[in-house]
Amino acid sequence: MSRYDYTLVSDTLTKTDFRIGTEAEPFAERVCKELRVKMQPKDSYSYWIYRDDCPYVLGWVGYADYRTGGDGTPMYTVQARTIVNGKYADYSQQYFMKMSVNIDVAVRNAKKFIRMMSPQELAGTRLRDASNAVDSVVEAAKNDYVAVREKVLDVETSMYSARLNEGSTLVTELRHLMISNHEFIDNSFGENLTAFFAKSDELQRLRSRTVPMWYVRVYERMEQQTFDVLDIDKAESRYSAEISDDVKRYTADTLPEEIMQKVSVLSILQANDYVDDVGFSAGDGMFYVVR
């Protein structure tokens, strides 16, 4: 299945020294006039198309030969996430392009396919990364557990398994000795055993938990800070995560206190940072907040 490569507007708004081809600029200008959007040079033959109220570019338009095995004839090209070009494999760049030698046809393509992103689509762009960040906490807990397990169970185990067999007689007896305050010959063994079961219980808790989130986007609207909030259930797995259709819009005065506190914490983090039980910072005013 194809995966569209979303590009942040902030990553495109840098000074460029491109010498744009003569046909690309008037094409982009027509698209901007028809769609009431903005343009930014992408390279010598194309322009990004974007809006101030969307963190991602909506696509790009260009004038060149983008065909696989083309003969060099330039074509007016529109690229957007909504395009499905069945002439190309879904893993190719051209899968998301419409091309024409006629500028009027190309402008119509732009009007048809370059669309504003919905809040649900915005929430889905970094959900995989947010879920992976949650999973990284489980992975770290597994590594901690494996490290202490090797100090307690001096037996050969599979390198692929870190799951404790709670039903085993050995583990049951060891847990009983621990809670009975048994005095071990080797004091360090008793300490390691306590750590072993603590790490085991923590790993089991993390593996069995669900992590609901809010997707929160912070932006300016009508000269006021605005917060769009969507519920995401089962965010601990990108395969089972469910993004709500319901969008709640708040101002700084109406945003629930719990969300405000966690967004404040995430706002001081670097993009792609995660704090367990707080959330994931996606950057550019986008946050996945644990609820």
N, C-alpha and C positions, 0 to 999 in steps of 0.2 A: 504494500500500500504506500502511496506517495505521501511525503511529508513536506509541507510547505515551509520554506525558510523565512520566518518573520524577521523584519529588519526594523530596529528602533529608529524613529525620526532623529533622535539625539545623536545617533551614530553617523548620520548623513550630513548634518549641518556643520560641516567644516569647510574652511577655505580651500578652494580648488583652483588649479591653474589649467583646467581643461579647455581646449579649443573645440567648442561644440560644432559638429557638422551643420551646414547651412539648413538642412531640411528638418533636423531634430528639434531645433528651437521653435520654429513656427508651429510645428505639430504639437509640442508640449503646451504652447501658449493657447492654442485652440482648445485643448483638453481642459486646461485650467479655467478658461472662460465658460465652457459648457458645464463643467461640474462644480465650479466655484471652489476650486482646490488650489494648492500651491505647488511649485516645482523647485527642484534642487538638482544641480548637475550630478549625475551618477558617474559618467565617464564621457569620453569624447563623442559618443553617439546616442546618449540617452539621458533622461531626467527621472529622478524619483518624483512620485506624486504623493502629496500628503495633506493632512489637515491639522490645524493647531490643536484640535480637541481629540486627537487620537495619538497614542504613543507610538504606534507602528505606521510605517508607510503603507499606503493603500495599493502600491504597485509601482510600475515604472513604464515609461513610453520611450521608444527609440526609433531611429532610422538607420538600419544596417541589415546585413544578411545574417540572421540568427539561425537559419536552417542548418540541420545536420547534412553535410555534403552539398551545401548550396553552391551556386555558380558565381557568387559574389554580387548578385543583383540586390541592392538594398530594398528593404520593405518597411513600411510603417508597422511598428510592432507594439502591442499592448501586453504587458505582463501583470497578472493579478492572481490572487489565491482562488478566485471563483471560476477561473478558466480551466476547462478540461479539453485538451487538444489530443484527440484519439489517434492522431497520426504518429504520435511519439509515445515511447514507453513512459510509465508513470514515475519512473525514477529520474527522468531527464529534465533539464531546465526548460526545454521547449514545451513540455506538458502543460505548463502554465502560461503559454503565449498564444496570441492570435496575431497573424501577420497578413498584410495586404499591400498591394502596390498602389491602392487607391486611398488617399488620405481621408476622404469622406467616410469610407467604410471603416477605416481605423478609428476615427473619432466616434462612430456609432458603437464600435466594439468597446471603446473606453467608457462610454456612457452606460453600456450594458453591464460591464464586468467590474469596473472600479467602484467599489461600494464601501460605505462606512462599516466598521467592525461593530458587532453587537457586544454588549457587556458579557454575554455568555462565551462568545468567541475569545474575547480578551482574557477571560478567566482561564480558558483552556490552553492559552499559549505557553504558559510556564508551569502548568499543573504537573507535568512529568518531573520537572526539576524539584518542585516542592515535595512531591511524593518521594523522590529519591533522597531528599534531605532528611525526611522523616525516617526513611529506611536506614540511613547512615547511622542513626542513633542505635538502632537494633544491631547493626553490624559491629559498632564499637562495643556494645554490651556483650556480644558474642565473643569478640576477641578477648575481652577482660575475663570472661568465664572460662574460655579455653586455657588461658594462661594460668589461672589458679587451679583448674581441674588437673593439670599435669603435676601439680605439687601434692595432690591428694590421692588421685587414682593412678598408681604407678603401674599401669597396664597399657598395652598397645591399643590405640583406638584409630578409627578411620580419620584421615585428614579432611574428609569431606563432611564430617558430622560433628556438630557441636550441641546436639540435643541430648539432654539427660534422661535416661530411662528411669522415671520416678517409681516404676513398679518393681525395680530390681531389689532383691533381698539385701545386697550389699549397701545400696544407697539408703534403704529404709533403716537398717541397723546403724549406719553412720549418723543419720539424722537423729535417731533416738539417743545415741550416745552424746551427741552435742547438746540436745535440750535437757539431758539429765545431768549436765555439768560433770561429765566423766573426766577424770584426771588422766590425761594421756602421758605416756612415758616421755614423748617428745613434745614439749610445750608449743613449739612452732607448728607442729601438725594440728594441734587444736585450733590455733589461730587461723591456719590455712583452711581448716574444715569450716569454720564459721564464715570465712570469706567465700568459700566455695558455695555454700548454700545461699548466702546473700546474693551472690552474682547469678546463681541459678534461678532464684525466685524473681530477680529483677529482669533477667532475660525472658522468662516465661511471661511476666507481666507485659513487657514491651511487645512481645510477639502476638499476644492475644488482644491487645487494645485496639480500639478504633480511634481515629483522629479526625474528627470533624473540623472544618475550617470555615472561615469567611474569606472570600476574595474581596479585597478592598482596593479601590482605585481612588487616588486623591488628585484632584485637578481644579483649575480655576474655571468657574462658570458664572457669567454675569458679574464679574469682579468679586466673586465670593468663593472661598474654599469649599469644595464640594466633595462628598464621599459617596461613591456607588458601592453597594455591599451586596454580595450574593452568597448564599449558603453553599458549601461543598461538603457532602457527606462521604465518608469512607475515603478521605484524602490520603490515607496511608498507602494506598495502592492506586496507581494510575489506571489500572485495569478495571477497578470496581468503583472509582470515584464518580459521584453524581453531582452535577452542577445544577442548581435550582434555576427555574425559569423566572422566578420572582426577583426583581431588582429593587432594592430599597435605596432611596437617595436621601442623604443627610447633609446638613451644614455642620460647622464646628460646634454650634450651639445645641444641635439635636442629636449628634452622634452618641450612641450609648457609651458610658464611661469605660466599660471593659475593653471595647474596641479601641477607644481613644488612647488608653494607657498602653496597650500592646503596640499600636501603630507608632506611638511616640518612641518606644524602645527600638522597634525595627527601623525607624527613620534614621537612627544614628549608626546603623550597621552599613557595611559595604554591600553592594548588590551581590546576590547569591549566598549571603550568609544566612544561617538558620540557628535559632535558639529554641530548644525543646520546650514545649508548653507555651511558647510565645508565638513563633511563626517564622516565615521565610520572606526575606526581602528580595523582590524581583527587580528592583530598580525602577527609575522613571515613575515614581509615585504608585507602584503596584506592590501589593503585599498579600501574602497568604497567612491569615491570622488564625491561630489555634483557638477553637471555642470549646 
